[in-house]
Each structure stands twice: as structure tokens, then as C-alpha cells.
């Protein structure tokens, strides 16, 4: 299990928002709202395992180039 730092989480957030602007068949505003709400919900996480899981989930969205 890797420790996820604040900088990498912010980078993931920006990358997901950029990815959302390139979507063709999905409502871009809905995607942006969903990303923001998920990050707000996850901002209070303190368990490193949960943080790592959420980070990997976000990275998987970018790597697979599809919305989960």
C-alpha cells in the first residue's frame, strides 16, 4: 500500500476535471458535479486504506478512459 500525498490527490482531481471536458457522450456538467461531490465526500477520510482505495478508483477512471 502506497501512501497517497495531498499533491497527488489534487493532481488526480485536476486530471479528472480535464478528462471531463473531453467527454463526448456524457453530460459534462453532470460529470464535473459528480467529481466535485465525490471529492468533498472523501475529504474527511482519515484511514490510509480508504484513501488509497479512492485514489486508485479515480486513477482507474483515467486509465480506462471510461466513466464508472
LOVEX-240605 format. One record per residue (C-alpha): z, x, y; residue number from 1. Coordinates in Angstrom, 3 decimals. Layout:
<z = Z | x = X | y = Y | i = NUM>
...
END
This chain:
<z = 0.000 | x = 0.000 | y = 0.000 | i = 1>
<z = -1.076 | x = 1.438 | y = 3.319 | i = 2>
<z = 0.905 | x = 0.870 | y = 6.470 | i = 3>
<z = -1.160 | x = -1.059 | y = 8.983 | i = 4>
<z = -0.595 | x = 0.023 | y = 12.564 | i = 5>
<z = -0.910 | x = -2.081 | y = 15.683 | i = 6>
<z = -4.084 | x = -0.295 | y = 16.775 | i = 7>
<z = -5.914 | x = -1.143 | y = 13.549 | i = 8>
<z = -4.852 | x = -4.808 | y = 13.773 | i = 9>
<z = -6.144 | x = -5.037 | y = 17.353 | i = 10>
<z = -9.353 | x = -3.350 | y = 16.259 | i = 11>
<z = -9.735 | x = -5.924 | y = 13.480 | i = 12>
<z = -9.170 | x = -8.731 | y = 15.996 | i = 13>
<z = -11.882 | x = -7.401 | y = 18.313 | i = 14>
<z = -14.269 | x = -6.814 | y = 15.409 | i = 15>
<z = -13.797 | x = -10.373 | y = 14.157 | i = 16>
<z = -14.429 | x = -11.804 | y = 17.625 | i = 17>
<z = -17.609 | x = -9.719 | y = 17.917 | i = 18>
<z = -18.685 | x = -10.855 | y = 14.473 | i = 19>
<z = -18.180 | x = -14.461 | y = 15.574 | i = 20>
<z = -20.692 | x = -14.066 | y = 18.384 | i = 21>
<z = -23.382 | x = -13.135 | y = 15.837 | i = 22>
<z = -22.941 | x = -16.193 | y = 13.616 | i = 23>
<z = -25.962 | x = -18.437 | y = 13.333 | i = 24>
<z = -24.954 | x = -21.358 | y = 11.120 | i = 25>
<z = -21.302 | x = -21.712 | y = 12.113 | i = 26>
<z = -19.820 | x = -23.148 | y = 15.281 | i = 27>
<z = -18.931 | x = -20.044 | y = 17.289 | i = 28>
<z = -16.214 | x = -21.746 | y = 19.320 | i = 29>
<z = -14.539 | x = -23.050 | y = 16.161 | i = 30>
<z = -14.650 | x = -19.565 | y = 14.610 | i = 31>
<z = -13.134 | x = -17.990 | y = 17.748 | i = 32>
<z = -10.387 | x = -20.619 | y = 17.898 | i = 33>
<z = -9.622 | x = -20.154 | y = 14.209 | i = 34>
<z = -9.371 | x = -16.357 | y = 14.553 | i = 35>
<z = -7.033 | x = -16.670 | y = 17.536 | i = 36>
<z = -4.782 | x = -19.186 | y = 15.802 | i = 37>
<z = -4.579 | x = -17.101 | y = 12.617 | i = 38>
<z = -3.598 | x = -14.002 | y = 14.582 | i = 39>
<z = -0.997 | x = -15.953 | y = 16.557 | i = 40>
<z = 0.486 | x = -17.315 | y = 13.325 | i = 41>
<z = 0.563 | x = -13.841 | y = 11.813 | i = 42>
<z = 2.045 | x = -12.159 | y = 14.882 | i = 43>
<z = 5.590 | x = -12.918 | y = 13.722 | i = 44>
<z = 5.184 | x = -11.326 | y = 10.298 | i = 45>
<z = 7.647 | x = -8.539 | y = 9.512 | i = 46>
<z = 7.114 | x = -7.934 | y = 5.790 | i = 47>
<z = 4.725 | x = -4.965 | y = 5.331 | i = 48>
<z = 3.215 | x = -6.549 | y = 2.216 | i = 49>
<z = 2.303 | x = -9.739 | y = 4.078 | i = 50>
<z = 0.886 | x = -7.772 | y = 6.999 | i = 51>
<z = -1.198 | x = -5.655 | y = 4.643 | i = 52>
<z = -2.461 | x = -8.774 | y = 2.839 | i = 53>
<z = -3.541 | x = -10.449 | y = 6.083 | i = 54>
<z = -5.214 | x = -7.250 | y = 7.288 | i = 55>
<z = -7.165 | x = -6.889 | y = 4.038 | i = 56>
<z = -8.172 | x = -10.547 | y = 4.205 | i = 57>
<z = -9.622 | x = -10.012 | y = 7.679 | i = 58>
<z = -11.432 | x = -6.849 | y = 6.622 | i = 59>
<z = -12.919 | x = -8.721 | y = 3.658 | i = 60>
<z = -14.462 | x = -11.262 | y = 6.040 | i = 61>
<z = -16.209 | x = -8.455 | y = 7.906 | i = 62>
<z = -17.294 | x = -6.545 | y = 4.802 | i = 63>
<z = -18.728 | x = -9.568 | y = 3.041 | i = 64>
<z = -20.199 | x = -10.922 | y = 6.283 | i = 65>
<z = -19.205 | x = -14.448 | y = 5.451 | i = 66>
<z = -16.511 | x = -16.837 | y = 6.584 | i = 67>
<z = -13.690 | x = -17.595 | y = 4.167 | i = 68>
END
